[in-house]
Amino acid sequence: HLAVQGGFDVAPVLREQLGAEQGLEGLTIRAVLARTGLARRAFYDRFAGKDDLVLAVFDQTLRASASYFRAMTA
């Protein structure tokens, strides 16, 4: 999935950063890279920027939630 880079899921890091900082405005790519160990080039090979990362993680979370609820109601 888009939110997984080199086997490392950036979603938990993003959620932590959004909670620790001042929302989306306080989130920096530099902080995400420092926490994940991703190289800057690897990040930009996968994501166009911060907004693209946030949307990818949102999409991943939404899909996981939908799968969970489908399984619970089946």
All heavy atoms as TSV, in Angstrom:
chain	resi	resn	atom	element	x	y	z
A	1	HIS	N	N	0.833	-1.188	0.000
A	1	HIS	CA	C	0.000	0.000	0.000
A	1	HIS	C	C	0.873	1.245	0.000
A	1	HIS	O	O	2.022	1.194	0.399
A	1	HIS	CB	C	-0.920	-0.042	1.214
A	1	HIS	CG	C	-1.949	1.018	1.186
A	1	HIS	ND1	N	-1.693	2.283	1.636
A	1	HIS	CD2	C	-3.216	1.022	0.757
A	1	HIS	CE1	C	-2.784	3.007	1.480
A	1	HIS	NE2	N	-3.712	2.264	0.951
A	2	LEU	N	N	0.299	2.373	-0.373
A	2	LEU	CA	C	1.060	3.617	-0.445
A	2	LEU	C	C	1.681	4.030	0.877
A	2	LEU	O	O	2.718	4.659	0.910
A	2	LEU	CB	C	0.166	4.770	-0.927
A	2	LEU	CG	C	-0.169	4.797	-2.387
A	2	LEU	CD1	C	-1.127	5.934	-2.685
A	2	LEU	CD2	C	1.070	4.927	-3.237
A	3	ALA	N	N	1.042	3.691	1.979
A	3	ALA	CA	C	1.559	4.133	3.269
A	3	ALA	C	C	2.660	3.228	3.792
A	3	ALA	O	O	3.195	3.456	4.857
A	3	ALA	CB	C	0.433	4.224	4.289
A	4	VAL	N	N	2.973	2.191	3.067
A	4	VAL	CA	C	4.051	1.300	3.482
A	4	VAL	C	C	5.245	1.542	2.578
A	4	VAL	O	O	5.137	1.505	1.370
A	4	VAL	CB	C	3.620	-0.181	3.412
A	4	VAL	CG1	C	4.776	-1.096	3.730
A	4	VAL	CG2	C	2.462	-0.435	4.360
A	5	GLN	N	N	6.361	1.800	3.167
A	5	GLN	CA	C	7.569	2.109	2.400
A	5	GLN	C	C	8.685	1.213	2.901
A	5	GLN	O	O	9.016	1.252	4.081
A	5	GLN	CB	C	7.925	3.579	2.596
A	5	GLN	CG	C	9.178	4.018	1.908
A	5	GLN	CD	C	9.063	3.936	0.410
A	5	GLN	OE1	O	9.514	2.961	-0.178
A	5	GLN	NE2	N	8.501	4.917	-0.227
A	6	GLY	N	N	9.213	0.379	2.048
A	6	GLY	CA	C	10.327	-0.477	2.440
A	6	GLY	C	C	10.010	-1.368	3.624
A	6	GLY	O	O	10.853	-1.635	4.449
A	7	GLY	N	N	8.750	-1.795	3.725
A	7	GLY	CA	C	8.357	-2.661	4.826
A	7	GLY	C	C	8.004	-1.913	6.096
A	7	GLY	O	O	7.590	-2.501	7.072
A	8	PHE	N	N	8.154	-0.607	6.104
A	8	PHE	CA	C	7.841	0.180	7.294
A	8	PHE	C	C	6.555	0.943	7.064
A	8	PHE	O	O	6.430	1.687	6.102
A	8	PHE	CB	C	8.974	1.159	7.618
A	8	PHE	CG	C	8.791	1.811	8.957
A	8	PHE	CD1	C	9.349	1.237	10.084
A	8	PHE	CD2	C	8.049	2.962	9.091
A	8	PHE	CE1	C	9.172	1.822	11.320
A	8	PHE	CE2	C	7.859	3.546	10.320
A	8	PHE	CZ	C	8.423	2.971	11.436
A	9	ASP	N	N	5.597	0.769	7.941
A	9	ASP	CA	C	4.309	1.436	7.835
A	9	ASP	C	C	4.422	2.823	8.460
A	9	ASP	O	O	4.655	2.954	9.656
A	9	ASP	CB	C	3.249	0.603	8.557
A	9	ASP	CG	C	1.841	1.125	8.362
A	9	ASP	OD1	O	1.681	2.176	7.726
A	9	ASP	OD2	O	0.919	0.458	8.843
A	10	VAL	N	N	4.255	3.845	7.667
A	10	VAL	CA	C	4.397	5.210	8.172
A	10	VAL	C	C	3.122	5.708	8.857
A	10	VAL	O	O	3.141	6.755	9.499
A	10	VAL	CB	C	4.822	6.210	7.072
A	10	VAL	CG1	C	6.173	5.835	6.507
A	10	VAL	CG2	C	3.773	6.334	5.993
A	11	ALA	N	N	2.029	4.961	8.752
A	11	ALA	CA	C	0.756	5.405	9.330
A	11	ALA	C	C	0.849	5.673	10.834
A	11	ALA	O	O	0.420	6.734	11.281
A	11	ALA	CB	C	-0.352	4.400	9.015
A	12	PRO	N	N	1.386	4.757	11.643
A	12	PRO	CA	C	1.463	5.048	13.075
A	12	PRO	C	C	2.325	6.274	13.385
A	12	PRO	O	O	2.009	7.049	14.289
A	12	PRO	CB	C	2.090	3.789	13.684
A	12	PRO	CG	C	1.882	2.717	12.681
A	12	PRO	CD	C	1.851	3.406	11.339
A	13	VAL	N	N	3.382	6.453	12.634
A	13	VAL	CA	C	4.253	7.609	12.841
A	13	VAL	C	C	3.502	8.892	12.492
A	13	VAL	O	O	3.584	9.881	13.219
A	13	VAL	CB	C	5.545	7.481	12.008
A	13	VAL	CG1	C	6.371	8.748	12.074
A	13	VAL	CG2	C	6.355	6.286	12.489
A	14	LEU	N	N	2.765	8.855	11.408
A	14	LEU	CA	C	2.004	10.026	11.010
A	14	LEU	C	C	0.958	10.371	12.067
A	14	LEU	O	O	0.829	11.532	12.457
A	14	LEU	CB	C	1.329	9.801	9.659
A	14	LEU	CG	C	0.474	10.958	9.165
A	14	LEU	CD1	C	1.335	12.185	8.902
A	14	LEU	CD2	C	-0.284	10.565	7.927
A	15	ARG	N	N	0.227	9.377	12.545
A	15	ARG	CA	C	-0.788	9.638	13.573
A	15	ARG	C	C	-0.148	10.205	14.835
A	15	ARG	O	O	-0.673	11.136	15.446
A	15	ARG	CB	C	-1.570	8.371	13.866
A	15	ARG	CG	C	-2.551	8.027	12.759
A	15	ARG	CD	C	-3.501	6.925	13.162
A	15	ARG	NE	N	-2.890	5.616	13.115
A	15	ARG	CZ	C	-2.894	4.825	12.052
A	15	ARG	NH1	N	-3.449	5.213	10.932
A	15	ARG	NH2	N	-2.336	3.641	12.105
A	16	GLU	N	N	1.005	9.679	15.221
A	16	GLU	CA	C	1.720	10.182	16.396
A	16	GLU	C	C	2.149	11.632	16.177
A	16	GLU	O	O	1.976	12.476	17.059
A	16	GLU	CB	C	2.946	9.314	16.665
A	16	GLU	CG	C	3.811	9.802	17.800
A	16	GLU	CD	C	5.089	8.991	17.925
A	16	GLU	OE1	O	5.031	7.754	17.747
A	16	GLU	OE2	O	6.127	9.589	18.194
A	17	GLN	N	N	2.695	11.919	15.015
A	17	GLN	CA	C	3.137	13.283	14.716
A	17	GLN	C	C	1.969	14.261	14.706
A	17	GLN	O	O	2.082	15.366	15.215
A	17	GLN	CB	C	3.852	13.325	13.360
A	17	GLN	CG	C	5.231	12.759	13.383
A	17	GLN	CD	C	6.158	13.640	14.197
A	17	GLN	OE1	O	6.351	14.801	13.907
A	17	GLN	NE2	N	6.709	13.074	15.247
A	18	LEU	N	N	0.843	13.851	14.129
A	18	LEU	CA	C	-0.317	14.740	14.084
A	18	LEU	C	C	-0.833	15.023	15.489
A	18	LEU	O	O	-1.279	16.127	15.782
A	18	LEU	CB	C	-1.419	14.145	13.217
A	18	LEU	CG	C	-1.173	14.170	11.720
A	18	LEU	CD1	C	-2.252	13.395	10.989
A	18	LEU	CD2	C	-1.088	15.591	11.205
A	19	GLY	N	N	-0.760	14.026	16.363
A	19	GLY	CA	C	-1.208	14.216	17.735
A	19	GLY	C	C	-0.241	15.050	18.551
A	19	GLY	O	O	-0.648	15.841	19.409
A	20	ALA	N	N	1.048	14.911	18.306
A	20	ALA	CA	C	2.066	15.597	19.099
A	20	ALA	C	C	2.304	17.028	18.635
A	20	ALA	O	O	2.730	17.868	19.406
A	20	ALA	CB	C	3.383	14.819	19.042
A	21	GLU	N	N	2.048	17.279	17.386
A	21	GLU	CA	C	2.301	18.606	16.815
A	21	GLU	C	C	1.000	19.405	16.805
A	21	GLU	O	O	0.003	18.979	17.348
A	21	GLU	CB	C	2.855	18.456	15.385
A	21	GLU	CG	C	4.047	17.553	15.264
A	21	GLU	CD	C	5.289	18.066	15.992
A	21	GLU	OE1	O	5.437	19.283	16.129
A	21	GLU	OE2	O	6.087	17.227	16.411
A	22	GLN	N	N	1.025	20.526	16.165
A	22	GLN	CA	C	-0.168	21.365	16.031
A	22	GLN	C	C	-0.947	20.972	14.779
A	22	GLN	O	O	-1.104	21.769	13.857
A	22	GLN	CB	C	0.211	22.846	15.976
A	22	GLN	CG	C	0.625	23.437	17.300
A	22	GLN	CD	C	2.012	22.987	17.732
A	22	GLN	OE1	O	2.908	22.856	16.918
A	22	GLN	NE2	N	2.169	22.729	19.007
A	23	GLY	N	N	-1.417	19.751	14.745
A	23	GLY	CA	C	-2.201	19.283	13.600
A	23	GLY	C	C	-1.362	19.182	12.339
A	23	GLY	O	O	-0.152	19.052	12.378
A	24	LEU	N	N	-2.034	19.259	11.223
A	24	LEU	CA	C	-1.371	19.113	9.925
A	24	LEU	C	C	-0.333	20.204	9.688
A	24	LEU	O	O	0.716	19.949	9.111
A	24	LEU	CB	C	-2.423	19.120	8.813
A	24	LEU	CG	C	-1.949	18.806	7.414
A	24	LEU	CD1	C	-1.274	17.442	7.362
A	24	LEU	CD2	C	-3.102	18.859	6.439
A	25	GLU	N	N	-0.603	21.405	10.165
A	25	GLU	CA	C	0.340	22.505	9.967
A	25	GLU	C	C	1.661	22.259	10.696
A	25	GLU	O	O	2.711	22.713	10.264
A	25	GLU	CB	C	-0.263	23.839	10.436
A	25	GLU	CG	C	-1.434	24.298	9.596
A	25	GLU	CD	C	-2.732	23.575	9.930
A	25	GLU	OE1	O	-2.874	23.043	11.061
A	25	GLU	OE2	O	-3.612	23.509	9.056
A	26	GLY	N	N	1.605	21.577	11.827
A	26	GLY	CA	C	2.816	21.304	12.598
A	26	GLY	C	C	3.591	20.092	12.120
A	26	GLY	O	O	4.725	19.873	12.530
A	27	LEU	N	N	2.978	19.297	11.268
A	27	LEU	CA	C	3.622	18.091	10.737
A	27	LEU	C	C	4.655	18.479	9.691
A	27	LEU	O	O	4.372	19.274	8.800
A	27	LEU	CB	C	2.578	17.179	10.099
A	27	LEU	CG	C	3.087	15.919	9.430
A	27	LEU	CD1	C	3.567	14.923	10.473
A	27	LEU	CD2	C	2.003	15.308	8.570
A	28	THR	N	N	5.843	17.916	9.812
A	28	THR	CA	C	6.870	18.164	8.801
A	28	THR	C	C	7.361	16.853	8.218
A	28	THR	O	O	7.380	15.828	8.901
A	28	THR	CB	C	8.080	18.923	9.391
A	28	THR	OG1	O	8.724	18.079	10.355
A	28	THR	CG2	C	7.663	20.235	10.036
A	29	ILE	N	N	7.750	16.921	6.960
A	29	ILE	CA	C	8.336	15.749	6.310
A	29	ILE	C	C	9.620	15.367	7.034
A	29	ILE	O	O	9.899	14.191	7.246
A	29	ILE	CB	C	8.598	16.021	4.812
A	29	ILE	CG1	C	7.289	16.330	4.088
A	29	ILE	CG2	C	9.323	14.848	4.166
A	29	ILE	CD1	C	6.238	15.256	4.177
A	30	ARG	N	N	10.385	16.349	7.429
A	30	ARG	CA	C	11.641	16.093	8.147
A	30	ARG	C	C	11.385	15.240	9.400
A	30	ARG	O	O	12.119	14.291	9.670
A	30	ARG	CB	C	12.299	17.411	8.530
A	30	ARG	CG	C	13.604	17.203	9.282
A	30	ARG	CD	C	14.294	18.506	9.535
A	30	ARG	NE	N	14.832	18.945	8.247
A	30	ARG	CZ	C	15.160	20.185	7.962
A	30	ARG	NH1	N	15.020	21.130	8.859
A	30	ARG	NH2	N	15.650	20.490	6.786
A	31	ALA	N	N	10.343	15.555	10.167
A	31	ALA	CA	C	10.025	14.788	11.375
A	31	ALA	C	C	9.600	13.363	11.025
A	31	ALA	O	O	9.997	12.405	11.696
A	31	ALA	CB	C	8.937	15.490	12.180
A	32	VAL	N	N	8.795	13.223	9.980
A	32	VAL	CA	C	8.364	11.879	9.549
A	32	VAL	C	C	9.579	11.060	9.116
A	32	VAL	O	O	9.723	9.897	9.500
A	32	VAL	CB	C	7.317	11.966	8.416
A	32	VAL	CG1	C	7.046	10.588	7.818
A	32	VAL	CG2	C	6.029	12.594	8.929
A	33	LEU	N	N	10.475	11.670	8.344
A	33	LEU	CA	C	11.671	10.962	7.891
A	33	LEU	C	C	12.550	10.565	9.067
A	33	LEU	O	O	13.075	9.445	9.108
A	33	LEU	CB	C	12.464	11.818	6.904
A	33	LEU	CG	C	11.763	12.160	5.595
A	33	LEU	CD1	C	12.655	13.056	4.740
A	33	LEU	CD2	C	11.352	10.919	4.841
A	34	ALA	N	N	12.699	11.450	10.038
A	34	ALA	CA	C	13.530	11.151	11.205
A	34	ALA	C	C	12.954	9.987	12.002
A	34	ALA	O	O	13.696	9.112	12.457
A	34	ALA	CB	C	13.647	12.384	12.101
A	35	ARG	N	N	11.644	9.959	12.153
A	35	ARG	CA	C	11.014	8.892	12.942
A	35	ARG	C	C	10.969	7.557	12.210
A	35	ARG	O	O	11.004	6.513	12.826
A	35	ARG	CB	C	9.606	9.299	13.336
A	35	ARG	CG	C	9.577	10.343	14.407
A	35	ARG	CD	C	9.102	9.723	15.716
A	35	ARG	NE	N	9.270	10.590	16.848
A	35	ARG	CZ	C	8.465	11.573	17.187
A	35	ARG	NH1	N	7.421	11.846	16.455
A	35	ARG	NH2	N	8.707	12.284	18.259
A	36	THR	N	N	10.848	7.588	10.895
A	36	THR	CA	C	10.724	6.344	10.134
A	36	THR	C	C	12.053	5.814	9.625
A	36	THR	O	O	12.157	4.645	9.290
A	36	THR	CB	C	9.801	6.525	8.910
A	36	THR	OG1	O	10.366	7.513	8.042
A	36	THR	CG2	C	8.396	6.908	9.325
A	37	GLY	N	N	13.051	6.695	9.522
A	37	GLY	CA	C	14.323	6.279	8.952
A	37	GLY	C	C	14.311	6.249	7.430
A	37	GLY	O	O	15.260	5.776	6.810
A	38	LEU	N	N	13.240	6.756	6.833
A	38	LEU	CA	C	13.165	6.790	5.374
A	38	LEU	C	C	14.109	7.845	4.821
A	38	LEU	O	O	14.305	8.895	5.427
A	38	LEU	CB	C	11.747	7.148	4.921
A	38	LEU	CG	C	10.653	6.133	5.170
A	38	LEU	CD1	C	9.317	6.717	4.764
A	38	LEU	CD2	C	10.931	4.862	4.403
A	39	ALA	N	N	14.655	7.561	3.671
A	39	ALA	CA	C	15.455	8.557	2.966
A	39	ALA	C	C	14.503	9.539	2.292
A	39	ALA	O	O	13.403	9.174	1.869
A	39	ALA	CB	C	16.339	7.893	1.916
A	40	ARG	N	N	14.938	10.779	2.179
A	40	ARG	CA	C	14.120	11.820	1.545
A	40	ARG	C	C	13.709	11.404	0.130
A	40	ARG	O	O	12.561	11.559	-0.267
A	40	ARG	CB	C	14.902	13.131	1.525
A	40	ARG	CG	C	14.133	14.312	1.035
A	40	ARG	CD	C	14.987	15.578	1.217
A	40	ARG	NE	N	14.227	16.750	0.980
A	40	ARG	CZ	C	13.418	17.346	1.856
A	40	ARG	NH1	N	13.288	16.828	3.059
A	40	ARG	NH2	N	12.765	18.430	1.545
A	41	ARG	N	N	14.654	10.875	-0.615
A	41	ARG	CA	C	14.351	10.458	-1.997
A	41	ARG	C	C	13.308	9.342	-2.012
A	41	ARG	O	O	12.405	9.338	-2.844
A	41	ARG	CB	C	15.623	10.005	-2.690
A	41	ARG	CG	C	15.336	9.378	-4.030
A	41	ARG	CD	C	16.363	9.729	-5.024
A	41	ARG	NE	N	16.064	9.024	-6.248
A	41	ARG	CZ	C	15.986	9.622	-7.402
A	41	ARG	NH1	N	16.211	10.896	-7.493
A	41	ARG	NH2	N	15.729	8.936	-8.480
A	42	ALA	N	N	13.433	8.376	-1.104
A	42	ALA	CA	C	12.462	7.280	-1.031
A	42	ALA	C	C	11.061	7.822	-0.725
A	42	ALA	O	O	10.071	7.344	-1.280
A	42	ALA	CB	C	12.885	6.265	0.022
A	43	PHE	N	N	11.001	8.791	0.155
A	43	PHE	CA	C	9.708	9.405	0.477
A	43	PHE	C	C	9.096	10.032	-0.770
A	43	PHE	O	O	7.943	9.773	-1.107
A	43	PHE	CB	C	9.865	10.461	1.575
A	43	PHE	CG	C	8.579	11.168	1.889
A	43	PHE	CD1	C	7.704	10.636	2.810
A	43	PHE	CD2	C	8.237	12.339	1.230
A	43	PHE	CE1	C	6.495	11.273	3.081
A	43	PHE	CE2	C	7.035	12.988	1.498
A	43	PHE	CZ	C	6.169	12.447	2.429
A	44	TYR	N	N	9.877	10.862	-1.455
A	44	TYR	CA	C	9.341	11.569	-2.615
A	44	TYR	C	C	9.161	10.676	-3.842
A	44	TYR	O	O	8.417	11.032	-4.753
A	44	TYR	CB	C	10.179	12.808	-2.932
A	44	TYR	CG	C	9.885	13.921	-1.952
A	44	TYR	CD1	C	10.805	14.263	-0.971
A	44	TYR	CD2	C	8.671	14.591	-1.991
A	44	TYR	CE1	C	10.521	15.268	-0.059
A	44	TYR	CE2	C	8.379	15.592	-1.081
A	44	TYR	CZ	C	9.308	15.931	-0.120
A	44	TYR	OH	O	9.004	16.919	0.775
A	45	ASP	N	N	9.795	9.515	-3.854
A	45	ASP	CA	C	9.499	8.530	-4.900
A	45	ASP	C	C	8.091	7.970	-4.708
A	45	ASP	O	O	7.443	7.561	-5.671
A	45	ASP	CB	C	10.501	7.375	-4.878
A	45	ASP	CG	C	11.827	7.734	-5.513
A	45	ASP	OD1	O	11.909	8.786	-6.186
A	45	ASP	OD2	O	12.793	6.960	-5.322
A	46	ARG	N	N	7.647	7.933	-3.466
A	46	ARG	CA	C	6.355	7.339	-3.120
A	46	ARG	C	C	5.242	8.380	-2.984
A	46	ARG	O	O	4.107	8.118	-3.354
A	46	ARG	CB	C	6.513	6.562	-1.816
A	46	ARG	CG	C	5.307	5.838	-1.324
A	46	ARG	CD	C	4.856	4.761	-2.264
A	46	ARG	NE	N	5.829	3.707	-2.290
A	46	ARG	CZ	C	5.560	2.449	-2.447
A	46	ARG	NH1	N	4.327	2.057	-2.557
A	46	ARG	NH2	N	6.518	1.563	-2.500
A	47	PHE	N	N	5.553	9.530	-2.424
A	47	PHE	CA	C	4.549	10.550	-2.131
A	47	PHE	C	C	4.929	11.873	-2.777
A	47	PHE	O	O	6.106	12.238	-2.809
A	47	PHE	CB	C	4.419	10.762	-0.615
A	47	PHE	CG	C	4.114	9.507	0.151
A	47	PHE	CD1	C	5.102	8.878	0.885
A	47	PHE	CD2	C	2.853	8.948	0.125
A	47	PHE	CE1	C	4.834	7.717	1.593
A	47	PHE	CE2	C	2.567	7.786	0.826
A	47	PHE	CZ	C	3.564	7.168	1.557
A	48	ALA	N	N	3.934	12.618	-3.222
A	48	ALA	CA	C	4.176	13.929	-3.817
A	48	ALA	C	C	4.529	14.963	-2.752
A	48	ALA	O	O	5.182	15.951	-3.035
A	48	ALA	CB	C	2.958	14.393	-4.602
A	49	GLY	N	N	4.108	14.709	-1.533
A	49	GLY	CA	C	4.374	15.642	-0.439
A	49	GLY	C	C	3.559	15.271	0.777
A	49	GLY	O	O	2.984	14.180	0.856
A	50	LYS	N	N	3.495	16.191	1.709
A	50	LYS	CA	C	2.813	15.944	2.979
A	50	LYS	C	C	1.331	15.621	2.776
A	50	LYS	O	O	0.816	14.676	3.371
A	50	LYS	CB	C	2.982	17.173	3.874
A	50	LYS	CG	C	2.300	17.065	5.205
A	50	LYS	CD	C	2.677	18.179	6.150
A	50	LYS	CE	C	2.202	19.520	5.705
A	50	LYS	NZ	N	2.399	20.562	6.736
A	51	ASP	N	N	0.656	16.391	1.931
A	51	ASP	CA	C	-0.769	16.145	1.708
A	51	ASP	C	C	-1.016	14.758	1.123
A	51	ASP	O	O	-1.957	14.067	1.511
A	51	ASP	CB	C	-1.361	17.207	0.784
A	51	ASP	CG	C	-1.428	18.576	1.435
A	51	ASP	OD1	O	-1.344	18.659	2.682
A	51	ASP	OD2	O	-1.554	19.568	0.699
A	52	ASP	N	N	-0.165	14.338	0.193
A	52	ASP	CA	C	-0.295	13.016	-0.414
A	52	ASP	C	C	-0.099	11.918	0.632
A	52	ASP	O	O	-0.819	10.919	0.638
A	52	ASP	CB	C	0.717	12.885	-1.549
A	52	ASP	CG	C	0.468	11.670	-2.421
A	52	ASP	OD1	O	-0.712	11.329	-2.665
A	52	ASP	OD2	O	1.462	11.062	-2.869
A	53	LEU	N	N	0.860	12.105	1.528
A	53	LEU	CA	C	1.080	11.143	2.608
A	53	LEU	C	C	-0.144	11.048	3.507
A	53	LEU	O	O	-0.614	9.947	3.826
A	53	LEU	CB	C	2.303	11.547	3.439
A	53	LEU	CG	C	2.512	10.761	4.728
A	53	LEU	CD1	C	2.793	9.295	4.445
A	53	LEU	CD2	C	3.630	11.387	5.549
A	54	VAL	N	N	-0.668	12.182	3.905
A	54	VAL	CA	C	-1.842	12.199	4.787
A	54	VAL	C	C	-3.020	11.511	4.108
A	54	VAL	O	O	-3.716	10.692	4.727
A	54	VAL	CB	C	-2.196	13.638	5.209
A	54	VAL	CG1	C	-3.528	13.686	5.935
A	54	VAL	CG2	C	-1.092	14.212	6.086
A	55	LEU	N	N	-3.252	11.802	2.838
A	55	LEU	CA	C	-4.351	11.155	2.117
A	55	LEU	C	C	-4.144	9.649	1.989
A	55	LEU	O	O	-5.097	8.878	2.111
A	55	LEU	CB	C	-4.516	11.787	0.736
A	55	LEU	CG	C	-5.097	13.194	0.736
A	55	LEU	CD1	C	-5.069	13.780	-0.676
A	55	LEU	CD2	C	-6.501	13.209	1.288
A	56	ALA	N	N	-2.917	9.221	1.764
A	56	ALA	CA	C	-2.630	7.788	1.654
A	56	ALA	C	C	-2.900	7.077	2.979
A	56	ALA	O	O	-3.475	5.984	3.005
A	56	ALA	CB	C	-1.186	7.569	1.221
A	57	VAL	N	N	-2.496	7.686	4.067
A	57	VAL	CA	C	-2.730	7.077	5.377
A	57	VAL	C	C	-4.218	7.086	5.711
A	57	VAL	O	O	-4.755	6.110	6.230
A	57	VAL	CB	C	-1.898	7.777	6.474
A	57	VAL	CG1	C	-2.295	7.299	7.860
A	57	VAL	CG2	C	-0.414	7.527	6.224
A	58	PHE	N	N	-4.905	8.166	5.382
A	58	PHE	CA	C	-6.350	8.226	5.586
A	58	PHE	C	C	-7.037	7.116	4.801
A	58	PHE	O	O	-7.896	6.403	5.323
A	58	PHE	CB	C	-6.888	9.597	5.173
A	58	PHE	CG	C	-8.379	9.705	5.277
A	58	PHE	CD1	C	-8.989	9.842	6.521
A	58	PHE	CD2	C	-9.169	9.660	4.145
A	58	PHE	CE1	C	-10.371	9.925	6.621
A	58	PHE	CE2	C	-10.546	9.748	4.235
A	58	PHE	CZ	C	-11.156	9.879	5.480
A	59	ASP	N	N	-6.648	6.947	3.537
A	59	ASP	CA	C	-7.223	5.900	2.695
A	59	ASP	C	C	-6.950	4.515	3.287
A	59	ASP	O	O	-7.847	3.679	3.354
A	59	ASP	CB	C	-6.651	6.010	1.279
A	59	ASP	CG	C	-7.215	4.958	0.350
A	59	ASP	OD1	O	-8.444	4.941	0.143
A	59	ASP	OD2	O	-6.418	4.142	-0.162
A	60	GLN	N	N	-5.721	4.289	3.731
A	60	GLN	CA	C	-5.367	3.000	4.326
A	60	GLN	C	C	-6.213	2.734	5.568
A	60	GLN	O	O	-6.723	1.629	5.759
A	60	GLN	CB	C	-3.891	2.990	4.689
A	60	GLN	CG	C	-3.442	1.709	5.357
A	60	GLN	CD	C	-2.015	1.805	5.868
A	60	GLN	OE1	O	-1.587	2.860	6.341
A	60	GLN	NE2	N	-1.288	0.717	5.774
A	61	THR	N	N	-6.377	3.746	6.406
A	61	THR	CA	C	-7.151	3.596	7.636
A	61	THR	C	C	-8.614	3.339	7.325
A	61	THR	O	O	-9.250	2.473	7.935
A	61	THR	CB	C	-6.993	4.856	8.511
A	61	THR	OG1	O	-5.604	5.048	8.777
A	61	THR	CG2	C	-7.751	4.731	9.818
A	62	LEU	N	N	-9.155	4.058	6.362
A	62	LEU	CA	C	-10.551	3.874	5.968
A	62	LEU	C	C	-10.793	2.475	5.413
A	62	LEU	O	O	-11.768	1.810	5.760
A	62	LEU	CB	C	-10.934	4.936	4.932
A	62	LEU	CG	C	-12.394	5.019	4.558
A	62	LEU	CD1	C	-13.250	5.338	5.768
A	62	LEU	CD2	C	-12.582	6.081	3.485
A	63	ARG	N	N	-9.876	2.013	4.574
A	63	ARG	CA	C	-10.019	0.657	4.007
A	63	ARG	C	C	-9.933	-0.418	5.097
A	63	ARG	O	O	-10.684	-1.393	5.084
A	63	ARG	CB	C	-8.961	0.401	2.943
A	63	ARG	CG	C	-9.207	1.158	1.669
A	63	ARG	CD	C	-8.034	0.954	0.694
A	63	ARG	NE	N	-8.139	1.843	-0.424
A	63	ARG	CZ	C	-8.751	1.524	-1.566
A	63	ARG	NH1	N	-9.286	0.340	-1.706
A	63	ARG	NH2	N	-8.800	2.401	-2.540
A	64	ALA	N	N	-9.016	-0.252	6.028
A	64	ALA	CA	C	-8.883	-1.222	7.123
A	64	ALA	C	C	-10.136	-1.234	7.984
A	64	ALA	O	O	-10.611	-2.302	8.388
A	64	ALA	CB	C	-7.651	-0.893	7.964
A	65	SER	N	N	-10.684	-0.067	8.252
A	65	SER	CA	C	-11.915	0.019	9.050
A	65	SER	C	C	-13.080	-0.640	8.324
A	65	SER	O	O	-13.863	-1.385	8.925
A	65	SER	CB	C	-12.256	1.481	9.349
A	65	SER	OG	O	-11.273	2.063	10.152
A	66	ALA	N	N	-13.202	-0.386	7.034
A	66	ALA	CA	C	-14.277	-0.987	6.245
A	66	ALA	C	C	-14.153	-2.504	6.228
A	66	ALA	O	O	-15.150	-3.216	6.396
A	66	ALA	CB	C	-14.264	-0.430	4.822
A	67	SER	N	N	-12.946	-3.010	6.072
A	67	SER	CA	C	-12.731	-4.466	6.079
A	67	SER	C	C	-13.111	-5.058	7.428
A	67	SER	O	O	-13.738	-6.117	7.505
A	67	SER	CB	C	-11.273	-4.795	5.769
A	67	SER	OG	O	-10.958	-4.451	4.457
A	68	TYR	N	N	-12.735	-4.387	8.488
A	68	TYR	CA	C	-13.053	-4.852	9.844
A	68	TYR	C	C	-14.566	-4.929	10.034
A	68	TYR	O	O	-15.085	-5.936	10.509
A	68	TYR	CB	C	-12.422	-3.916	10.875
A	68	TYR	CG	C	-12.872	-4.201	12.281
A	68	TYR	CD1	C	-12.309	-5.249	13.006
A	68	TYR	CD2	C	-13.854	-3.423	12.882
A	68	TYR	CE1	C	-12.728	-5.520	14.291
A	68	TYR	CE2	C	-14.272	-3.692	14.168
A	68	TYR	CZ	C	-13.711	-4.737	14.877
A	68	TYR	OH	O	-14.138	-5.009	16.153
A	69	PHE	N	N	-15.280	-3.870	9.670
A	69	PHE	CA	C	-16.720	-3.866	9.865
A	69	PHE	C	C	-17.438	-4.860	8.970
A	69	PHE	O	O	-18.428	-5.460	9.375
A	69	PHE	CB	C	-17.283	-2.447	9.693
A	69	PHE	CG	C	-16.941	-1.555	10.843
A	69	PHE	CD1	C	-16.139	-0.444	10.667
A	69	PHE	CD2	C	-17.380	-1.863	12.128
A	69	PHE	CE1	C	-15.810	0.368	11.742
A	69	PHE	CE2	C	-17.057	-1.056	13.212
A	69	PHE	CZ	C	-16.271	0.059	13.022
A	70	ARG	N	N	-16.918	-5.053	7.749
A	70	ARG	CA	C	-17.502	-6.095	6.882
A	70	ARG	C	C	-17.340	-7.467	7.518
A	70	ARG	O	O	-18.255	-8.274	7.517
A	70	ARG	CB	C	-16.856	-6.071	5.497
A	70	ARG	CG	C	-17.484	-5.079	4.553
A	70	ARG	CD	C	-17.074	-5.326	3.121
A	70	ARG	NE	N	-15.651	-5.139	2.878
A	70	ARG	CZ	C	-15.064	-3.968	2.649
A	70	ARG	NH1	N	-15.779	-2.875	2.638
A	70	ARG	NH2	N	-13.782	-3.887	2.439
A	71	ALA	N	N	-16.178	-7.727	8.083
A	71	ALA	CA	C	-15.926	-9.025	8.718
A	71	ALA	C	C	-16.809	-9.209	9.958
A	71	ALA	O	O	-17.282	-10.313	10.230
A	71	ALA	CB	C	-14.457	-9.143	9.097
A	72	MET	N	N	-17.031	-8.126	10.676
A	72	MET	CA	C	-17.842	-8.219	11.903
A	72	MET	C	C	-19.324	-8.443	11.601
A	72	MET	O	O	-20.031	-9.019	12.425
A	72	MET	CB	C	-17.686	-6.941	12.728
A	72	MET	CG	C	-16.285	-6.731	13.285
A	72	MET	SD	S	-15.728	-8.081	14.342
A	72	MET	CE	C	-16.789	-7.841	15.747
A	73	THR	N	N	-19.770	-8.011	10.447
A	73	THR	CA	C	-21.188	-8.150	10.108
A	73	THR	C	C	-21.475	-9.343	9.199
A	73	THR	O	O	-22.626	-9.588	8.856
A	73	THR	CB	C	-21.717	-6.865	9.442
A	73	THR	OG1	O	-20.977	-6.601	8.257
A	73	THR	CG2	C	-21.618	-5.683	10.402
A	74	ALA	N	N	-20.454	-10.052	8.817
A	74	ALA	CA	C	-20.631	-11.203	7.910
A	74	ALA	C	C	-21.110	-12.425	8.665
A	74	ALA	O	O	-20.997	-12.604	9.810
A	74	ALA	CB	C	-19.333	-11.517	7.185
